[in-house]
Each structure stands twice: as C-alpha cells, then as structure tokens.
C-alpha cells in the first residue's frame, strides 16, 4: 500500500502484538536467476570522490554496483558519504537540521492535548530533561567508543560507527582512522502544529490513554500515559511546508522530532493501520532534491512498544537515510514479517531489536536500534561487515537467504 505519492520508508511498531513489524512500501518481487560468486563484498566506487548524486545538493554521495550471488542480478544505488574503499583523507560531515515539533491535538475549544519535545516530562525523562535536549546529548550526535564483538570500530557517533562496521573489510584495510560520515548537528526553533481530532469528524489525529505508564505532569502538556496518533497523510504535507518555511535547502538533511506521537496510515486508530514511529523520504524543491526524516522520541522505555525507547526510532531512520537516501536502492527480495521487501533499508530487518544500552555523561541511558549490513541484503559471503557479521550486534548470523517470493 502507498498512502502517499512520494517515496516513503517507514518504521512501524504494531500495538497489541508481538514485536513483529511491517513495512509500508509495496514489496518488489524479483525472480530467482542464475547464481554467481561475488568476489568483492564492498560496493565499488563508480563516481568521482564526493560527487553529489542528489540533484541540486552538495551532500556527498557515491554510487555502488554489485552482483548478488542469490540471483545473478546487478543492483545499483547510492549511499551518503564517500566510498570507504577510496580511503578518504578526512571525515565527511553532513549538515543535519533537527526541528522539534509541538503537536496540539485539538478536540474542542476547551479540550486539547499537547505533545512537546521541548517541554519537560520529569516522571519519564528525569528532572530538567526534554526529548529535544536528550536528542542533542545522544550517541547519535556525540562520540562514544563503540566495540562490536570485541572489535573497536571507533569513538564516534552511532550511525558512523555502524557505517564503519558495515564496510569494515575496506575500513580496516585502509587503516580505518579517516573514514567517517558524521552528522553536523544544527537545532532549529520549535514549530507548532495543530492536529484536529478524529472525534470532531477529522481523520487527522486522535489521542489514546494507557494505564501504568510513567509520568507526573498535571497539565495537558506531555500528560502521563497519553499517546498521540496522527495520520501520516496529514503530517507529511506539513513537514514539506515547514522545509520551505524554514528556508531549509537540499544541502542538508532535516529531521522532524516528535514526542510520544506516532503515525497511522489513514484514519488514526490502533487496530490495523498503526503505528509508524518514523519515516524518511524525499521531496523536490526549486533548488533540488531534499531528503528528510520524521521520528518520535519515545518517552516510555519499551512499555508501550517492545524494543522502542528514546532515540531508537531516530537511529533507525538516520541509518536508513544514509544508506538509501532516496528510498530507491533495490535489493533481491527478502522476507519481512509475512511479506516480501526489496529495498536497502538497514533498519527494517531488525525492527525493535536494540543494541546494548549506552549511558552517556548526562546520566541518561540511551537505546539504539541494531541495523543490518549491506552484505545481508545482497547475500554476500563472506560478509564485508565487522567480525564477518551481518548486523552490528551480530543478531543476523547469515545473509537474507533465498529470494523471497
């Protein structure tokens, strides 16, 4: 199903079921073919170093082309940054704009519920903390020493550590010290959006209440146990309009940060069309191709959605954006839940599977999602990833297997 007409990749947590998840893009069936052996587990450089492939953008990308041994087909795509096999002499830094979004679910002139990533929620996050400040202090933006299976992949941001581990056969061969793809963080002012309630006849949004949740606020801002559900078809045009309003250009990646609000595909319910906790996409502007993402900061540590906490949705979306910025890097079809998927989205095979928690100097313990390696999608053996693994915590012990039918 395609709820919108643009390219869309979503991270979905299904409420009321086990940690199984879904992907909103329609699976792309690819028939099995003759098998070939792949000699180089890394995508070869097919563009000039740091030549941008995003139209009208200075964000560096490189193209890859790989023959998958599972079907003998050639697959190509583009990845943000510089190819590690080119042994870059310096780190690549991508301007990354984070826009906090305050969502007001308006039921009537007197009844409203507000979800604000810049407002406190001490009963869940601790005194003096907000979702926005915790995001700024997180391992997505700040350096941490990452050791995967005994291998030190570097002291760096999480997505960079993942990317280094993803292509470790090239990174380690080149000394590994200079290959980095980093997020250059730039905060933006709070943006306020009103979501008309489903109770007033609009399919734009509604609010659900859950007992037994953390939270001590007594006002209608970040109230305990509440979760907003917003129609993705309502919010995406809002996100695109904010890109224009704020003067954001294709030379940067923009993230819209929500707090305790998820999305639905159509009329907001929590039965059969919920819950997207994030997505990444592209939109055309007058100056070029703009990439962007939307993700919630989940203030309830895995108590509403198993395996979803604080910045785990954001780690999912940033990892996917870096490896599939325009949501069009095809792969041999692989099994996702009960269906097939055929796109290089590194978060989807391990939805709601977390890395070991990371405690930062601010005293907060963060949760990052485990992500799948390039070799897993394209069925490359041995894997070019760290330790010969197929994901950055070793949960995937072999490649994606036969082409999904």
C-alpha angles and dihedrals in degrees: 000000000000112000092183135030098239127080106278135181117184138190109219131196113190114218120223097017137081119284091283111131140192139223120223099209114092112256114253110223114218117185120231116256142171115322122238132184116248112217100185117049092196127081105252120235110258100166134058113273111282094356105155115234095185106095112250093002135113092205103123117238135167131209125232134197122192136171110222113218091211094071107001091241126137116237126191137183145136134266129198114253133019125318107260092218087065088066096227116215095221143020121276114230120197117201103239120192118199116200117191112213123206109206121200114195102206115203097164140334089283104029120070140138122211128205111192126174090198095053125084127260101178095170089063107022103027131253117311094013131115132182089250095051092045090051090053090051095044131112087254089073105018131061123264129171104249119200115181114193092336094313116116105221094179147281101276146099117315099248090048090050089051092049092049089050091045091061098026095140088066098033095052093042090057094048091263097231100108103038107099135139106197137183114237099208121219119172122213130204120274115275121208123214128179117216114200111224128251086228089068092055098269123122091210102098152329140188129239128197127218125192125225096034129136121258139103104194113130098194128075091260113099089343118192119273097004125131124186119217114200129187107249089214088060097046102042095066087048091054092049091049091050090054089059095040093052094046093240113169133206088254088082140047114237128206124194109210120208129182122224091335123120131182138241133205100241127331106024111251134132097229112077111345103047153123125033110163093183148348140186127215147152134245133188118241133181089265103040147288114339119200119202143163139206124206139160124231102226109218096188108076104233093312098114098028118025110235094014120110140144108318099001092104090049092050089052094052097043091049091051093046092053093051099036108020097169097035093241107101101123125208136179105286115271134189118267113178106307095338142057130262128191108187136093099251106148096198101051101073090056103036110165093007108124134207119233106291118264121217112205129203090264088068094247119127112223131205121214126185121243111243133208125242130240090246091060094057097044095039096239118172125227094029118241088216128103115291088003086285128148096217135027097257095036097247090130104065097177138018126280092277129215120006108277113244 
